[in-house]
Amino acid sequence: MSGRLRDQVAVVTGGGRGIGRAIALGLAAEGATVAVISRTRAELEEVVTAAEERGGAGLALIVDSMDGAALKAAVAGVGERFGRLDVLVNNVGGLVGEPAKLAALEHDDELFERNLFLNLTSAYYATRAALPPMVARGYGRVLSIGSGYATHGGGTLGYSAGKHGLVGFTRALAYQVPAAVTVNCLCPGWTETSLLDWGGAGGAEAAAAKAAVQTVQGRVLDPEELVPMAVLLASPEGGGITGQVISVDGGYKV
């Protein structure tokens, strides 16, 4: 790696596993100090150890991203602790509740609100805390992780609405921050994570087979395949890219 994020400080929400873990380790490998936010201590500790092995530094923050005030305080605390905050990756997301309770005609009202919060509102709280130190230093990178369902239909109501909302959030925010702060949305498609098996018949293998036929490349991506684009968008070299929705998805529903 080139060390192009050396001395920078990053926060990755939902960084204990899957795409968040892969991006956190990718940032660490470029020299960043990465604060990883998740609810699970064991996962966080493993990511911190792996980050240090890759030449960066890690900080584990046990926070429930469904608690907006706690998430906001945690992100702000990173900036205060290190005197800077350069990169925010809004990665936390996923499904809340059993799929049977998320169908349109039987949708649970509370679950709709919770899915919106996890996939959209949490990004607002984290970003709201990250922007002041970025603006004060005259440099910042905000990267939100969307989904194939951020640009296409077909997902559950709350999840899809939240991910579509991230696109609007990204575009609106890009206009409202200084030019030195970039704001982008990176959209994976079908990716080998715990979200791939949503409890359907046949388990993960059946889900992967269904996913594969929806992509040009006919396959499910590994989380690590999103890392090069994420690192570019987080780096100084990505300074000319803002307000963009970029897919790394094997050609999902093109």
C-alpha positions as CSV (number, residue, x, y, z in Angstrom):
1,M,0.0,0.0,0.0
2,S,1.0,3.6,-0.6
3,G,0.4,5.0,2.8
4,R,-1.7,7.8,1.3
5,L,-3.9,8.1,4.5
6,R,-1.0,8.3,6.9
7,D,-1.7,10.5,9.9
8,Q,-5.4,10.7,9.0
9,V,-8.2,9.7,11.4
10,A,-11.2,7.8,10.1
11,V,-14.5,6.5,11.6
12,V,-16.3,3.5,10.2
13,T,-19.8,2.7,11.6
14,G,-20.9,-0.9,11.5
15,G,-17.2,-1.8,11.1
16,G,-17.2,-5.1,12.9
17,R,-17.8,-7.4,10.0
18,G,-18.6,-7.5,6.3
19,I,-18.1,-4.5,4.1
20,G,-17.5,-2.2,7.1
21,R,-14.7,-4.4,8.3
22,A,-13.1,-4.7,4.9
23,I,-13.1,-0.9,4.4
24,A,-11.8,-0.2,7.9
25,L,-8.9,-2.6,7.2
26,G,-8.3,-1.0,3.8
27,L,-8.1,2.4,5.4
28,A,-5.7,1.1,8.1
29,A,-3.5,-0.5,5.5
30,E,-3.1,3.0,4.0
31,G,-1.9,4.3,7.3
32,A,-5.0,5.7,8.9
33,T,-6.0,5.5,12.5
34,V,-9.5,3.9,12.3
35,A,-12.2,4.2,15.0
36,V,-14.6,1.3,14.4
37,I,-18.1,1.5,15.7
38,S,-20.2,-1.6,16.4
39,R,-22.3,-3.2,19.2
40,T,-20.1,-6.4,19.4
41,R,-16.9,-6.2,21.4
42,A,-15.4,-9.4,20.1
43,E,-15.8,-8.3,16.5
44,L,-14.4,-4.9,17.2
45,E,-11.3,-6.2,19.0
46,E,-10.6,-8.5,16.1
47,V,-10.8,-5.6,13.6
48,V,-8.5,-3.5,15.8
49,T,-5.9,-6.2,15.9
50,A,-6.1,-6.8,12.2
51,A,-5.8,-3.0,11.6
52,E,-2.6,-2.8,13.6
53,E,-1.2,-5.8,11.7
54,R,-1.7,-3.9,8.5
55,G,0.3,-0.9,9.7
56,G,-2.5,1.4,10.8
57,A,-4.0,1.9,14.3
58,G,-7.5,0.9,15.5
59,L,-9.9,2.1,18.2
60,A,-12.9,0.0,19.2
61,L,-16.1,1.9,20.1
62,I,-19.0,-0.1,21.4
63,V,-22.0,1.9,20.3
64,D,-25.5,1.0,19.2
65,S,-26.1,3.0,16.0
66,M,-29.8,2.9,16.6
67,D,-29.1,5.4,19.4
68,G,-28.6,8.7,17.6
69,A,-27.3,10.7,20.6
70,A,-24.8,8.0,21.5
71,L,-23.6,7.7,17.9
72,K,-23.2,11.4,17.6
73,A,-21.3,11.6,20.8
74,A,-19.0,8.7,19.8
75,V,-18.1,10.3,16.5
76,A,-17.6,13.7,18.0
77,G,-15.4,12.1,20.7
78,V,-13.0,10.7,18.1
79,G,-12.5,14.2,16.7
80,E,-11.8,15.5,20.2
81,R,-9.5,12.7,21.1
82,F,-7.2,13.0,18.1
83,G,-7.7,16.7,17.3
84,R,-8.9,15.9,13.8
85,L,-11.4,13.7,11.9
86,D,-10.6,13.2,8.2
87,V,-12.8,10.4,7.0
88,L,-16.3,9.2,7.9
89,V,-17.7,6.0,6.5
90,N,-21.4,5.6,7.1
91,N,-21.6,1.9,6.7
92,V,-24.0,0.6,9.3
93,G,-27.2,-0.7,7.8
94,G,-29.2,-3.9,7.1
95,L,-32.6,-5.3,7.8
96,V,-34.4,-5.0,11.1
97,G,-37.0,-7.7,11.7
98,E,-38.1,-10.8,10.1
99,P,-38.8,-10.6,6.3
100,A,-42.3,-11.9,6.8
101,K,-43.1,-8.7,8.8
102,L,-41.7,-6.4,6.1
103,A,-44.1,-7.2,3.3
104,A,-46.1,-4.2,2.2
105,L,-49.6,-5.4,3.2
106,E,-48.5,-6.8,6.5
107,H,-45.7,-4.3,7.4
108,D,-45.0,-3.7,11.0
109,D,-45.1,0.1,11.6
110,E,-42.4,0.2,14.2
111,L,-40.1,-2.0,12.0
112,F,-40.5,0.5,9.2
113,E,-39.3,3.3,11.4
114,R,-36.4,1.3,12.7
115,N,-35.3,0.3,9.2
116,L,-35.3,3.9,8.2
117,F,-33.3,4.9,11.2
118,L,-30.6,2.2,10.7
119,N,-30.2,2.8,7.0
120,L,-30.6,6.5,6.8
121,T,-31.0,8.5,10.0
122,S,-27.9,7.0,11.6
123,A,-25.9,8.5,8.8
124,Y,-27.3,11.9,9.6
125,Y,-26.2,11.7,13.2
126,A,-22.7,10.5,12.5
127,T,-22.2,13.0,9.7
128,R,-23.6,15.9,11.8
129,A,-20.9,15.1,14.4
130,A,-18.1,14.6,11.8
131,L,-18.6,17.8,9.8
132,P,-17.4,20.4,12.3
133,P,-13.8,19.1,12.7
134,M,-13.6,18.5,8.9
135,V,-14.7,22.0,8.1
136,A,-12.5,23.5,10.8
137,R,-9.4,21.8,9.3
138,G,-10.5,22.5,5.7
139,Y,-10.5,18.8,4.7
140,G,-12.9,15.9,4.9
141,R,-14.3,12.8,3.2
142,V,-17.9,11.6,3.9
143,L,-18.7,8.2,2.4
144,S,-22.0,6.5,2.8
145,I,-22.5,2.9,1.9
146,G,-25.7,2.5,-0.1
147,S,-27.0,-0.6,-1.9
148,G,-28.3,-1.9,-5.2
149,Y,-31.6,-1.0,-3.7
150,A,-30.5,2.7,-3.4
151,T,-30.9,3.0,-7.2
152,H,-33.3,0.1,-8.1
153,G,-36.6,-1.2,-6.8
154,G,-37.1,-4.7,-5.3
155,G,-36.1,-4.5,-1.7
156,T,-38.2,-4.2,1.4
157,L,-40.0,-0.9,2.0
158,G,-38.0,0.5,4.9
159,Y,-34.6,-0.7,3.7
160,S,-35.1,0.6,0.2
161,A,-36.5,3.9,1.3
162,G,-33.6,4.3,3.6
163,K,-31.0,3.5,1.0
164,H,-32.7,5.7,-1.6
165,G,-32.7,8.4,1.1
166,L,-28.9,8.1,1.4
167,V,-28.6,9.1,-2.3
168,G,-30.6,12.3,-1.6
169,F,-28.7,12.9,1.6
170,T,-25.4,12.6,-0.3
171,R,-26.4,15.0,-3.1
172,A,-27.9,17.6,-0.9
173,L,-25.0,17.6,1.5
174,A,-22.4,17.9,-1.2
175,Y,-23.9,21.3,-2.1
176,Q,-23.8,22.5,1.5
177,V,-20.2,21.8,2.6
178,P,-17.0,23.5,1.5
179,A,-15.3,22.2,-1.6
180,A,-12.5,20.6,0.5
181,V,-15.1,18.2,2.0
182,T,-16.3,15.6,-0.4
183,V,-19.5,13.6,0.0
184,N,-20.2,10.4,-1.9
185,C,-22.3,7.2,-1.8
186,L,-20.8,3.9,-2.7
187,C,-23.3,1.2,-3.6
188,P,-22.5,-2.5,-3.4
189,G,-24.8,-5.0,-5.0
190,W,-25.0,-8.6,-4.0
191,T,-22.0,-9.0,-1.7
192,E,-20.9,-12.0,0.4
193,T,-22.0,-10.8,3.9
194,S,-24.4,-11.9,6.6
195,L,-27.1,-9.9,4.9
196,L,-27.1,-12.2,1.9
197,D,-29.2,-14.9,3.6
198,W,-32.4,-13.3,4.7
199,G,-33.9,-16.5,6.0
200,G,-35.2,-17.7,2.7
201,A,-35.6,-21.3,1.8
202,G,-32.3,-22.9,0.9
203,G,-30.2,-20.6,3.0
204,A,-27.2,-18.6,1.8
205,E,-26.4,-20.8,-1.2
206,A,-29.9,-20.3,-2.6
207,A,-29.7,-16.6,-1.9
208,A,-26.3,-16.4,-3.7
209,A,-27.6,-18.3,-6.7
210,K,-30.5,-15.9,-7.0
211,A,-28.2,-12.9,-6.6
212,A,-25.8,-14.1,-9.3
213,V,-28.4,-14.1,-12.1
214,Q,-29.1,-10.4,-11.5
215,T,-25.6,-9.2,-12.3
216,V,-23.7,-8.8,-15.6
217,Q,-20.8,-10.8,-14.2
218,G,-23.1,-13.5,-12.8
219,R,-21.5,-13.6,-9.4
220,V,-21.6,-12.3,-5.8
221,L,-18.7,-10.0,-4.9
222,D,-16.4,-10.3,-1.9
223,P,-16.5,-7.3,0.6
224,E,-12.8,-6.6,-0.2
225,E,-13.7,-5.8,-3.8
226,L,-15.2,-2.5,-2.6
227,V,-12.1,-1.4,-0.8
228,P,-10.1,0.1,-3.7
229,M,-13.0,2.5,-4.6
230,A,-13.6,3.3,-0.9
231,V,-10.0,4.1,-0.4
232,L,-9.9,6.3,-3.4
233,L,-13.0,8.3,-2.3
234,A,-11.4,8.6,1.2
235,S,-8.1,9.8,-0.1
236,P,-6.7,13.2,-1.1
237,E,-6.6,11.8,-4.7
238,G,-10.4,11.6,-4.6
239,G,-10.8,15.4,-4.0
240,G,-12.5,16.0,-7.4
241,I,-15.2,13.4,-6.8
242,T,-18.2,14.6,-4.8
243,G,-22.0,14.3,-4.9
244,Q,-21.6,11.0,-6.7
245,V,-23.4,7.7,-6.4
246,I,-20.9,5.0,-7.5
247,S,-21.6,1.3,-7.8
248,V,-19.2,-1.5,-7.3
249,D,-21.6,-4.4,-7.9
250,G,-20.6,-6.7,-10.7
251,G,-23.1,-5.0,-13.0
252,Y,-26.2,-5.3,-10.9
253,K,-29.4,-4.8,-12.9
254,V,-27.7,-2.6,-15.5
